[in-house]
Amino acid sequence: MRHWAGQRPDSTAFTFLDHDADPAGLPVRITWSHLDRRARGLAARLRRTCAPEDRVLILLPQGIDYAVAFVACLYADVLAVPLFPLTGAGHRDRLDGILRDCSPTAALVDEAHAAPGATSLDMIVVNRVEPSDAPPTPGHGPAYLQYTSGSTRTPAGVVVTDRNFQVNVRQALTAYGLRDEPATPVSWLPLFHDMGLVLGLGVALLTGVEATLMDPLAFLYRPARWLDALHGKRNAISAAPNFAYDLCVRRTTDDDRAHLDLTGVTALINGSEPVHAATIARFHDTFAPHGLRPDAQRPSYGLAEATVFVTAATGPPTTTPFDRKALAEGRAEVQDDPGRATTLVGCGQAVEQDVKVVADGVECPPGRIGEIWVHGENVAPGYWVAKPGVFGAPLPGDPRPWLRTGDLGVLHDGELYVVGRIKDLIVIDGRNHYPQDVEATAERADPALRRGHVAAFSVPGDAQEALVIVAERAPKVPRDVIDPARVRRAVRAAVSAHHDVRVRDVLLVEPGSVPRTSSGKLSRAACRDRYLAAELPVS
């Protein structure tokens, strides 16, 4: 940061496209020198009430102030905790858990958003602090706490070091072919999310390029805004989950797309679990006429415990149909019969780190499903509050410490395929069923169901676990035209035919009822809890 402030003082570091001020996106810019002076002033303010390695919450909306706050925490030798403004009961519950977990000393806020109400915190309004030339006092300990999304458990604070951060940015740029070229990051992902932080702030801070940021809601209201931000840029790199690529296809018009020049887009990262082959195909078919290259979409795999990036496709996406029955038995075997296959998308290979697939404490050969383990300089040293069994796992014959990801995967033809989460795995009659596979079958069973908003999980039965499916009504389908009994029959029949498993219950609920994490992932564990507590609003 200090290097770029000295070498490129008047160059733009970050541009935030403010779509509230102007629907077309008003560019709000900050130079490296101004960012440096604002961060120094805020760091001096933090040092008045914080000791080295105290935790400081960033409770700011997307924008320039977020970059100022993050750099200021590094300058003050305190641990940034990237979060979001306090809005809504769900966010409040998450914040309360984080307060208990890391005991912060201060919070960085803006004037427009409420404070969390914790009187012990020093509340600092970022835009009221004057820029300064006060010297920074960076330390050599952890850089920030990255809280996990909490898709299968309570969010945990991952301790990310400066070395983890730098290494992972460079690993990612190498994987996406931008190590020796100036990248152009464009991101609407929330900056409190691991990928949002590394892509939105990290690439610029480490390489001195200009990053363009947007508010996530600006994208959701009008997906064409993201594409407009990518238009005409050289070596553009961005990221989004499945649903965002689908939104771009469904909710952009011919007029929205007519002017687009996407020839300079090098990498569009998709780190969904799993990446959908149909999503990749639809997005390519829609935007290839506007210059999108076949190898621009980059299915990837990562997690907060490894800073974010682990593997990435280095060329056009690879899709492989695997035998559904063999997958349930822990093997990946190619199956040409579509009726018996589950198509998975390859997530490429690891770059400057090692990935193994492990079962029963032993490395699996290619074609066998097991837990994904990772070793590299990007792997964090641990959680703020230690949790056993994740970091530092031993592997026979290998003295290195390994990260157990909790994700199931398989190596096939040199690529990693992510199969699912261990904690989400449904086991009935001794057979494995992957929830995302069951959900895909269920949501296709009836047009009244909302795509991407179906959760499958198991609950205790009389003698064994039983399968339950919770599905949202599609918002455009009126409630009074739906026959719930017909929908339940259709879902049961489809799942029975494709997966040879009986569904105990199909619950049709209102749009927005299936819980999601702060990063937009389906939270099957929370859905299961609400189902068992009879707290889901039945449609």
C-alpha positions as CSV (number, residue, x, y, z in Angstrom):
1,M,0.0,0.0,0.0
2,R,2.8,2.5,0.9
3,H,4.7,1.5,-2.2
4,W,1.8,2.4,-4.5
5,A,1.1,5.6,-2.6
6,G,4.7,6.6,-3.3
7,Q,5.0,5.3,-6.9
8,R,1.5,6.1,-8.2
9,P,0.2,8.8,-5.9
10,D,-2.3,10.3,-8.4
11,S,-3.4,7.1,-10.0
12,T,-6.8,5.7,-9.1
13,A,-6.8,2.9,-6.6
14,F,-10.5,2.1,-6.4
15,T,-13.6,3.3,-8.3
16,F,-17.0,2.7,-6.8
17,L,-20.0,2.8,-9.1
18,D,-22.7,4.5,-7.1
19,H,-26.0,3.5,-8.6
20,D,-28.0,5.2,-5.8
21,A,-26.7,8.6,-6.9
22,D,-27.1,7.8,-10.6
23,P,-28.9,4.7,-12.0
24,A,-26.1,4.6,-14.6
25,G,-23.5,4.4,-11.9
26,L,-21.8,7.5,-10.7
27,P,-18.0,6.8,-10.5
28,V,-16.6,7.7,-7.1
29,R,-12.8,7.4,-7.1
30,I,-9.9,7.5,-4.6
31,T,-6.2,7.8,-5.5
32,W,-3.5,5.9,-3.9
33,S,-2.2,8.9,-2.0
34,H,-5.6,9.9,-0.7
35,L,-6.3,6.3,0.3
36,D,-3.0,6.3,2.1
37,R,-3.6,9.6,4.0
38,R,-7.2,8.6,4.9
39,A,-6.1,5.2,6.2
40,R,-3.2,6.8,8.2
41,G,-5.7,9.2,9.9
42,L,-8.1,6.4,10.7
43,A,-5.3,4.2,12.0
44,A,-4.2,7.0,14.3
45,R,-7.7,7.2,15.6
46,L,-7.9,3.5,16.2
47,R,-4.6,3.4,18.1
48,R,-6.1,5.8,20.7
49,T,-8.4,3.1,22.0
50,C,-7.1,-0.2,20.5
51,A,-4.0,-2.3,21.5
52,P,-2.1,-4.3,18.9
53,E,-4.1,-7.2,17.6
54,D,-7.4,-6.0,19.1
55,R,-10.4,-6.9,16.8
56,V,-12.2,-4.1,15.0
57,L,-15.5,-4.7,13.2
58,I,-16.0,-3.2,9.8
59,L,-19.7,-2.4,9.7
60,L,-19.8,-0.5,6.5
61,P,-21.7,-0.7,3.2
62,Q,-19.9,-1.5,0.0
63,G,-17.8,1.5,-1.2
64,I,-14.6,3.5,-0.9
65,D,-14.8,3.8,2.9
66,Y,-14.5,0.0,3.1
67,A,-11.1,0.1,1.5
68,V,-10.0,2.9,3.8
69,A,-11.2,1.0,6.9
70,F,-9.4,-2.3,5.9
71,V,-6.1,-0.6,5.1
72,A,-6.4,1.5,8.3
73,C,-6.7,-1.7,10.4
74,L,-3.5,-3.0,8.8
75,Y,-1.8,0.3,9.5
76,A,-2.9,0.3,13.1
77,D,-1.9,-3.4,13.7
78,V,-5.4,-4.4,14.7
79,L,-7.4,-7.3,13.2
80,A,-10.1,-6.2,10.8
81,V,-13.3,-8.2,11.0
82,P,-15.0,-7.5,7.6
83,L,-18.7,-7.5,8.1
84,F,-21.7,-5.4,6.9
85,P,-24.1,-2.7,8.2
86,L,-26.5,-3.9,10.9
87,T,-29.8,-4.4,9.1
88,G,-32.4,-7.1,9.8
89,A,-32.8,-9.7,12.5
90,G,-30.8,-12.3,10.6
91,H,-27.8,-10.0,10.4
92,R,-28.2,-9.2,14.1
93,D,-28.1,-12.8,15.1
94,R,-24.9,-13.3,13.1
95,L,-23.3,-10.2,14.6
96,D,-24.2,-11.3,18.1
97,G,-22.4,-14.6,17.5
98,I,-19.3,-12.8,16.1
99,L,-19.3,-10.4,19.1
100,R,-19.2,-13.4,21.5
101,D,-16.6,-15.1,19.4
102,C,-13.9,-12.4,18.9
103,S,-14.7,-9.8,21.6
104,P,-14.0,-6.7,19.5
105,T,-12.8,-3.4,20.9
106,A,-14.1,-1.0,18.2
107,A,-16.4,-0.8,15.2
108,L,-16.0,1.2,12.0
109,V,-19.4,2.6,10.9
110,D,-20.9,5.3,8.7
111,E,-23.5,7.9,9.6
112,A,-26.3,6.2,7.8
113,H,-26.3,2.9,9.6
114,A,-27.2,2.0,13.1
115,A,-24.6,1.0,15.6
116,P,-24.8,-2.6,17.0
117,G,-25.8,-1.3,20.5
118,A,-22.8,-2.8,22.3
119,T,-21.8,0.1,24.6
120,S,-18.4,-1.4,25.2
121,L,-17.4,-0.8,21.6
122,D,-15.7,2.4,20.4
123,M,-17.9,3.4,17.5
124,I,-15.9,5.3,14.9
125,V,-17.6,7.0,12.0
126,V,-15.1,6.6,9.2
127,N,-16.0,9.6,7.0
128,R,-15.6,12.0,10.0
129,V,-11.9,11.1,10.6
130,E,-9.6,13.6,8.9
131,P,-6.7,12.4,6.6
132,S,-3.3,12.4,8.2
133,D,0.4,11.9,7.6
134,A,0.7,9.9,10.9
135,P,3.1,7.1,10.3
136,P,1.6,3.6,10.2
137,T,2.7,0.9,12.7
138,P,2.0,-2.4,10.9
139,G,2.8,-5.5,12.9
140,H,3.8,-9.0,11.9
141,G,0.8,-11.0,13.3
142,P,-2.6,-11.8,11.9
143,A,-4.1,-9.4,9.3
144,Y,-7.8,-10.0,9.7
145,L,-10.5,-12.4,10.8
146,Q,-12.6,-13.8,7.9
147,Y,-15.9,-15.3,9.2
148,T,-17.2,-18.3,7.3
149,S,-20.6,-18.2,5.7
150,G,-22.0,-20.7,8.2
151,S,-23.7,-23.0,5.6
152,T,-23.3,-26.1,7.8
153,R,-22.4,-24.7,11.2
154,T,-22.0,-21.6,13.3
155,P,-19.8,-19.0,11.5
156,A,-16.2,-19.3,12.7
157,G,-13.5,-16.6,12.5
158,V,-10.6,-17.7,10.3
159,V,-7.3,-16.0,11.3
160,V,-5.8,-14.8,8.0
161,T,-2.2,-13.5,8.0
162,D,-0.6,-11.0,5.7
163,R,1.4,-13.8,4.1
164,N,-1.7,-15.9,3.5
165,F,-3.4,-12.9,1.8
166,Q,-0.4,-12.0,-0.4
167,V,0.3,-15.6,-1.4
168,N,-3.4,-16.4,-2.3
169,V,-3.8,-13.3,-4.4
170,R,-0.7,-14.3,-6.4
171,Q,-1.8,-17.9,-6.7
172,A,-5.2,-16.8,-8.1
173,L,-3.6,-14.4,-10.6
174,T,-1.3,-17.2,-11.7
175,A,-4.2,-19.6,-12.2
176,Y,-6.2,-17.1,-14.2
177,G,-3.3,-16.2,-16.4
178,L,-2.8,-12.7,-15.0
179,R,0.4,-13.1,-13.0
180,D,2.5,-11.2,-15.6
181,E,-0.3,-8.9,-16.9
182,P,-2.1,-6.0,-15.2
183,A,-5.4,-7.4,-14.1
184,T,-8.6,-5.3,-14.1
185,P,-10.8,-6.5,-11.1
186,V,-14.5,-5.7,-11.4
187,S,-16.6,-6.9,-8.4
188,W,-20.0,-6.6,-6.9
189,L,-19.4,-9.4,-4.4
190,P,-19.8,-8.2,-0.8
191,L,-16.4,-7.1,0.6
192,F,-17.1,-9.0,3.8
193,H,-17.1,-12.3,1.8
194,D,-13.8,-14.1,1.3
195,M,-13.8,-13.9,-2.5
196,G,-15.2,-10.4,-2.4
197,L,-12.4,-9.2,-0.2
198,V,-9.5,-10.9,-2.1
199,L,-10.8,-9.9,-5.5
200,G,-12.3,-6.5,-4.7
201,L,-9.5,-5.2,-2.5
202,G,-6.6,-7.7,-2.6
203,V,-5.7,-7.7,-6.2
204,A,-5.5,-3.9,-6.3
205,L,-3.5,-3.6,-3.0
206,L,-1.0,-6.3,-4.1
207,T,-0.5,-5.2,-7.7
208,G,-1.3,-1.5,-7.8
209,V,-4.1,-1.8,-10.4
210,E,-7.4,0.0,-10.3
211,A,-10.3,-2.1,-9.0
212,T,-14.0,-1.3,-9.9
213,L,-16.5,-2.0,-7.1
214,M,-20.3,-2.1,-7.1
215,D,-23.0,-2.7,-4.5
216,P,-24.4,-6.2,-4.6
217,L,-28.0,-4.8,-4.6
218,A,-27.2,-2.7,-7.6
219,F,-26.4,-5.9,-9.4
220,L,-29.4,-7.7,-8.2
221,Y,-31.8,-4.9,-9.2
222,R,-30.2,-4.7,-12.7
223,P,-27.7,-7.4,-13.7
224,A,-26.8,-5.5,-16.8
225,R,-24.8,-3.1,-14.6
226,W,-22.2,-5.7,-13.9
227,L,-21.8,-6.5,-17.6
228,D,-21.6,-2.8,-18.4
229,A,-18.8,-2.5,-15.9
230,L,-16.9,-5.3,-17.7
231,H,-17.6,-3.8,-21.1
232,G,-14.5,-2.9,-23.0
233,K,-12.0,-3.6,-20.2
234,R,-8.7,-5.4,-20.8
235,N,-7.7,-8.4,-18.7
236,A,-10.9,-8.1,-16.7
237,I,-11.4,-10.5,-13.8
238,S,-14.6,-11.0,-11.8
239,A,-16.5,-13.6,-9.9
240,A,-20.1,-14.6,-9.2
241,P,-22.1,-17.7,-8.1
242,N,-24.4,-19.7,-10.3
243,F,-27.5,-17.6,-9.6
244,A,-25.8,-14.4,-10.8
245,Y,-24.8,-15.9,-14.2
246,D,-28.4,-17.2,-14.5
247,L,-29.7,-13.7,-13.7
248,C,-27.6,-12.2,-16.4
249,V,-29.2,-14.6,-18.9
250,R,-32.8,-14.2,-17.7
251,R,-32.9,-10.5,-16.9
252,T,-30.9,-8.8,-19.6
253,T,-32.6,-7.7,-22.8
254,D,-31.3,-7.6,-26.4
255,D,-30.9,-3.9,-25.9
256,D,-28.9,-4.4,-22.7
257,R,-26.5,-6.8,-24.6
258,A,-26.3,-5.0,-28.0
259,H,-23.4,-2.7,-27.2
260,L,-21.4,-5.2,-25.0
261,D,-17.7,-5.9,-25.8
262,L,-16.6,-8.7,-23.5
263,T,-13.5,-9.7,-25.6
264,G,-11.2,-8.4,-22.8
265,V,-12.8,-10.6,-20.1
266,T,-10.1,-13.0,-19.0
267,A,-11.7,-14.8,-16.1
268,L,-15.2,-15.0,-14.8
269,I,-14.8,-17.1,-11.6
270,N,-17.6,-19.4,-10.4
271,G,-16.9,-21.0,-7.0
272,S,-20.4,-22.4,-6.4
273,E,-20.7,-25.8,-4.7
274,P,-21.4,-27.3,-7.1
275,V,-20.9,-25.2,-10.3
276,H,-23.8,-26.0,-12.7
277,A,-23.0,-27.2,-16.1
278,A,-26.3,-25.8,-17.5
279,T,-25.5,-22.4,-16.0
280,I,-22.1,-22.3,-17.8
281,A,-23.7,-23.4,-21.1
282,R,-26.5,-20.8,-21.0
283,F,-24.2,-18.0,-20.1
284,H,-21.8,-18.9,-22.9
285,D,-24.5,-19.2,-25.5
286,T,-25.9,-15.8,-24.5
287,F,-22.7,-13.8,-24.4
288,A,-20.4,-15.5,-26.9
289,P,-21.9,-13.3,-29.6
290,H,-20.6,-10.3,-27.6
291,G,-17.0,-11.5,-27.5
292,L,-17.0,-13.8,-24.4
293,R,-14.3,-16.4,-25.0
294,P,-14.9,-20.1,-24.4
295,D,-12.2,-20.2,-21.7
296,A,-13.4,-17.0,-19.9
297,Q,-15.7,-18.9,-17.5
298,R,-13.5,-20.5,-14.8
299,P,-15.1,-23.0,-12.5
300,S,-13.1,-22.9,-9.2
301,Y,-12.9,-24.2,-5.7
302,G,-12.0,-22.5,-2.5
303,L,-12.8,-21.8,1.1
304,A,-12.1,-19.2,3.8
305,E,-9.8,-21.5,5.7
306,A,-7.5,-21.4,2.7
307,T,-7.9,-17.6,2.4
308,V,-10.2,-18.3,-0.5
309,F,-8.6,-19.8,-3.7
310,V,-7.6,-23.4,-4.0
311,T,-8.2,-24.7,-7.6
312,A,-9.3,-23.3,-10.9
313,A,-9.9,-24.4,-14.5
314,T,-7.1,-23.2,-16.7
315,G,-9.0,-23.6,-20.0
316,P,-12.6,-24.0,-21.2
317,P,-14.8,-25.7,-18.5
318,T,-14.9,-29.5,-18.4
319,T,-18.2,-31.3,-17.7
320,T,-18.3,-35.0,-17.1
321,P,-21.3,-37.3,-16.7
322,F,-20.7,-39.7,-13.8
323,D,-22.8,-42.8,-13.0
324,R,-25.2,-41.8,-10.2
325,K,-25.2,-45.2,-8.5
326,A,-21.4,-45.3,-8.5
327,L,-21.2,-41.8,-7.0
328,A,-23.5,-43.0,-4.2
329,E,-21.0,-45.8,-3.6
330,G,-18.0,-43.5,-3.5
331,R,-16.7,-43.9,-7.1
332,A,-16.6,-41.7,-10.1
333,E,-17.3,-43.6,-13.2
334,V,-18.2,-42.0,-16.6
335,Q,-21.8,-42.8,-17.6
336,D,-23.0,-42.0,-21.2
337,D,-26.7,-42.7,-20.4
338,P,-28.2,-39.4,-19.3
339,G,-30.9,-41.1,-17.3
340,R,-28.3,-42.7,-15.1
341,A,-25.8,-39.9,-14.9
342,T,-25.1,-36.9,-12.8
343,T,-23.1,-34.2,-14.7
344,L,-20.3,-32.5,-12.6
345,V,-18.1,-29.6,-13.6
346,G,-14.4,-29.8,-13.2
347,C,-12.8,-27.2,-10.9
348,G,-9.3,-27.6,-12.4
349,Q,-6.0,-28.0,-10.6
350,A,-4.3,-26.4,-7.6
351,V,-1.7,-23.7,-8.2
352,E,1.3,-23.4,-5.9
353,Q,-0.4,-25.5,-3.3
354,D,-1.2,-29.2,-2.9
355,V,-4.6,-30.9,-2.9
356,K,-5.4,-34.5,-2.0
357,V,-8.5,-36.5,-1.7
358,V,-8.5,-38.5,1.5
359,A,-10.7,-41.3,3.0
360,D,-10.2,-43.0,6.3
361,G,-7.0,-41.1,6.8
362,V,-5.4,-42.4,3.6
363,E,-5.0,-40.7,0.2
364,C,-7.5,-41.9,-2.4
365,P,-6.5,-42.9,-5.9
366,P,-8.1,-41.0,-8.8
367,G,-11.7,-42.0,-9.2
368,R,-12.4,-42.5,-5.5
369,I,-14.5,-40.0,-3.6
370,G,-13.1,-38.6,-0.3
371,E,-12.6,-35.5,1.7
372,I,-10.6,-32.7,0.0
373,W,-7.4,-31.8,2.0
374,V,-5.2,-28.8,1.2
375,H,-1.7,-27.7,2.1
376,G,-0.1,-24.4,1.1
377,E,1.1,-21.0,2.3
378,N,-2.4,-19.7,1.8
379,V,-3.9,-22.0,4.4
380,A,-4.7,-20.0,7.5
381,P,-3.1,-20.9,10.9
382,G,-6.5,-21.7,12.4
383,Y,-9.6,-20.3,13.9
384,W,-9.7,-17.4,16.4
385,V,-11.5,-19.8,18.8
386,A,-9.8,-23.2,18.2
387,K,-11.9,-26.0,16.8
388,P,-10.3,-29.4,16.7
389,G,-10.0,-31.6,13.6
390,V,-9.8,-29.0,10.9
391,F,-6.2,-27.5,10.7
392,G,-3.0,-29.5,11.0
393,A,-4.4,-32.9,10.1
394,P,-1.7,-35.6,9.7
395,L,-1.3,-37.8,6.6
396,P,0.7,-41.0,6.8
397,G,4.1,-40.6,5.2
398,D,3.7,-36.9,4.8
399,P,5.1,-34.6,7.6
400,R,3.2,-31.5,6.4
401,P,0.1,-30.2,8.2
402,W,-3.1,-30.5,6.1
403,L,-6.4,-28.6,6.1
404,R,-9.5,-30.8,6.2
405,T,-12.1,-28.9,4.2
406,G,-15.2,-30.8,5.0
407,D,-15.9,-31.0,1.3
408,L,-16.2,-34.2,-0.7
409,G,-14.4,-34.4,-4.0
410,V,-12.8,-36.7,-6.5
411,L,-9.8,-36.5,-8.9
412,H,-10.6,-37.4,-12.5
413,D,-8.4,-36.9,-15.5
414,G,-6.2,-34.5,-13.4
415,E,-9.1,-32.3,-12.4
416,L,-10.8,-31.8,-9.0
417,Y,-14.6,-32.4,-9.0
418,V,-16.4,-31.2,-5.9
419,V,-19.2,-33.6,-5.0
420,G,-20.7,-31.9,-1.9
421,R,-20.4,-31.2,1.8
422,I,-19.8,-34.0,4.2
423,K,-22.2,-32.6,6.7
424,D,-24.9,-32.2,4.1
425,L,-24.6,-35.8,2.8
426,I,-27.9,-37.8,3.1
427,V,-27.4,-41.5,4.1
428,I,-30.4,-43.7,3.8
429,D,-30.4,-47.5,3.7
430,G,-26.6,-47.4,3.7
431,R,-26.5,-45.4,0.5
432,N,-25.2,-41.9,0.0
433,H,-27.3,-39.2,-1.7
434,Y,-25.9,-35.8,-2.5
435,P,-28.5,-33.1,-1.7
436,Q,-27.7,-30.9,-4.6
437,D,-28.4,-33.8,-6.9
438,V,-31.8,-34.6,-5.2
439,E,-32.6,-30.8,-5.2
440,A,-32.0,-30.5,-9.0
441,T,-34.3,-33.4,-9.6
442,A,-37.0,-32.0,-7.3
443,E,-37.0,-28.5,-8.8
444,R,-37.5,-29.9,-12.3
445,A,-40.5,-32.0,-11.2
446,D,-43.1,-29.1,-11.3
447,P,-43.0,-25.6,-12.8
448,A,-44.5,-24.2,-9.6
449,L,-41.2,-24.7,-7.8
450,R,-38.5,-22.0,-7.7
451,R,-35.2,-23.0,-9.2
452,G,-32.2,-22.8,-6.8
453,H,-34.5,-22.5,-3.8
454,V,-35.1,-26.2,-2.9
455,A,-33.4,-27.9,0.1
456,A,-33.0,-31.6,0.7
457,F,-31.9,-33.1,4.0
458,S,-32.5,-36.0,6.3
459,V,-34.4,-36.1,9.6
460,P,-34.7,-38.9,12.2
461,G,-37.2,-41.5,11.2
462,D,-38.7,-44.5,13.0
463,A,-35.9,-46.9,12.2
464,Q,-33.5,-44.8,10.1
465,E,-33.0,-41.4,8.6
466,A,-35.7,-40.1,6.3
467,L,-35.6,-37.7,3.3
468,V,-37.4,-34.3,3.5
469,I,-37.6,-31.8,0.7
470,V,-38.5,-28.1,1.3
471,A,-39.3,-26.2,-1.9
472,E,-40.2,-22.5,-2.4
473,R,-43.1,-21.6,-4.6
474,A,-42.0,-19.7,-7.7
475,P,-42.8,-16.0,-7.1
476,K,-44.5,-15.6,-10.5
477,V,-46.8,-18.6,-9.8
478,P,-49.9,-17.4,-7.8
479,R,-50.6,-19.4,-4.6
480,D,-54.2,-20.0,-5.5
481,V,-53.4,-21.8,-8.8
482,I,-51.1,-24.4,-7.1
483,D,-52.3,-27.8,-6.2
484,P,-49.9,-28.7,-3.3
485,A,-50.9,-32.4,-3.4
486,R,-50.0,-32.5,-7.1
487,V,-46.7,-30.9,-6.5
488,R,-45.8,-33.3,-3.7
489,R,-46.7,-36.3,-5.9
490,A,-44.6,-35.0,-8.8
491,V,-41.6,-34.4,-6.5
492,R,-41.9,-37.8,-4.9
493,A,-42.2,-39.6,-8.2
494,A,-39.2,-37.8,-9.8
495,V,-36.9,-38.4,-6.8
496,S,-38.0,-42.0,-6.5
497,A,-37.4,-42.6,-10.2
498,H,-34.0,-40.9,-10.4
499,H,-32.5,-41.7,-7.0
500,D,-34.4,-44.8,-5.9
501,V,-35.2,-43.3,-2.5
502,R,-38.5,-42.6,-0.8
503,V,-39.3,-39.0,0.2
504,R,-41.0,-38.8,3.6
505,D,-42.2,-35.2,3.3
506,V,-42.4,-32.5,0.6
507,L,-43.1,-29.1,2.1
508,L,-44.1,-26.2,-0.2
509,V,-43.2,-22.9,1.3
510,E,-43.4,-19.2,0.4
511,P,-40.7,-17.4,-1.6
512,G,-37.8,-16.4,0.5
513,S,-38.4,-19.0,3.2
514,V,-35.5,-21.4,2.5
515,P,-32.7,-19.9,4.6
516,R,-29.4,-18.8,3.0
517,T,-26.1,-17.7,4.5
518,S,-24.7,-14.2,4.5
519,S,-22.9,-15.1,1.2
520,G,-26.0,-16.4,-0.5
521,K,-25.4,-20.2,-0.1
522,L,-28.2,-22.5,0.7
523,S,-28.2,-23.4,4.4
524,R,-29.6,-26.9,4.6
525,A,-28.7,-27.2,8.3
526,A,-30.8,-24.1,9.2
527,C,-33.6,-25.3,6.9
528,R,-33.6,-28.6,8.7
529,D,-33.8,-26.9,12.1
530,R,-36.7,-24.7,11.0
531,Y,-38.5,-27.7,9.6
532,L,-38.2,-29.7,12.8
533,A,-39.3,-26.7,14.8
534,A,-42.3,-26.2,12.4
535,E,-41.2,-22.6,11.7
536,L,-41.4,-22.6,7.9
537,P,-44.3,-20.7,6.4
538,V,-46.2,-23.3,4.4
539,S,-47.5,-22.0,1.0
